[in-house]
């Protein structure tokens, strides 16, 4: 059974608007969450992370929100740019063990 | 400049051949991982190592094997490649919570 779920396979957004990518998890012991961006035939690139002791982390255009009670996190990209078009993976870890990934959401930003 | 290197980037090989996918990192990380990923699917952990001479199988069953004789080197070997092994293989290393991925090897077995 999947421990990290990204239920939206794809998302289309216009340039300049906000992109919101969602992620749900089932393991309440996860204490660290990360978002990665990936292009085809490339390895994932780290975007932003959040510890379970926080509910928000911001880095430039990227903000991650964590709702522990709902076991839900989201990545906000504002403003969205065409160069943001890629597959975005949510990942979680428990006590420094190996990352568990979701299936990814393909973001398309049109100009 | 990449701190973790995977070779080859692309490989097309015939069924039954033995192959080794190379992964090296220059960061001195103790923890290293191999993930397998197919389009539209999550990255599946197939092997990991928390230090020299330590290797474990991941969540996804794999017919591959790994070795960790040196901190910086974590090669993955398939003794007899099959078409079902066609996939992208991603190597990563980590220091506490910081993961760095290589560019991956796209393997096609014909």
Boltz contact constraints between the chains, C-beta under 6 A:
constraints:
  - contact:
      token1: [A, 32]
      token2: [B, 97]
      max_distance: 6.0
  - contact:
      token1: [A, 41]
      token2: [B, 106]
      max_distance: 6.0
  - contact:
      token1: [A, 42]
      token2: [B, 103]
      max_distance: 6.0
  - contact:
      token1: [A, 43]
      token2: [B, 90]
      max_distance: 6.0
  - contact:
      token1: [A, 43]
      token2: [B, 101]
      max_distance: 6.0
  - contact:
      token1: [A, 43]
      token2: [B, 102]
      max_distance: 6.0
  - contact:
      token1: [A, 43]
      token2: [B, 103]
      max_distance: 6.0
  - contact:
      token1: [A, 43]
      token2: [B, 104]
      max_distance: 6.0
  - contact:
      token1: [A, 44]
      token2: [B, 101]
      max_distance: 6.0
  - contact:
      token1: [A, 98]
      token2: [B, 33]
      max_distance: 6.0
  - contact:
      token1: [A, 98]
      token2: [B, 45]
      max_distance: 6.0
  - contact:
      token1: [A, 98]
      token2: [B, 48]
      max_distance: 6.0
  - contact:
      token1: [A, 101]
      token2: [B, 42]
      max_distance: 6.0
  - contact:
      token1: [A, 101]
      token2: [B, 43]
      max_distance: 6.0
  - contact:
      token1: [A, 102]
      token2: [B, 42]
      max_distance: 6.0
  - contact:
      token1: [A, 103]
      token2: [B, 41]
      max_distance: 6.0
  - contact:
      token1: [A, 103]
      token2: [B, 42]
      max_distance: 6.0
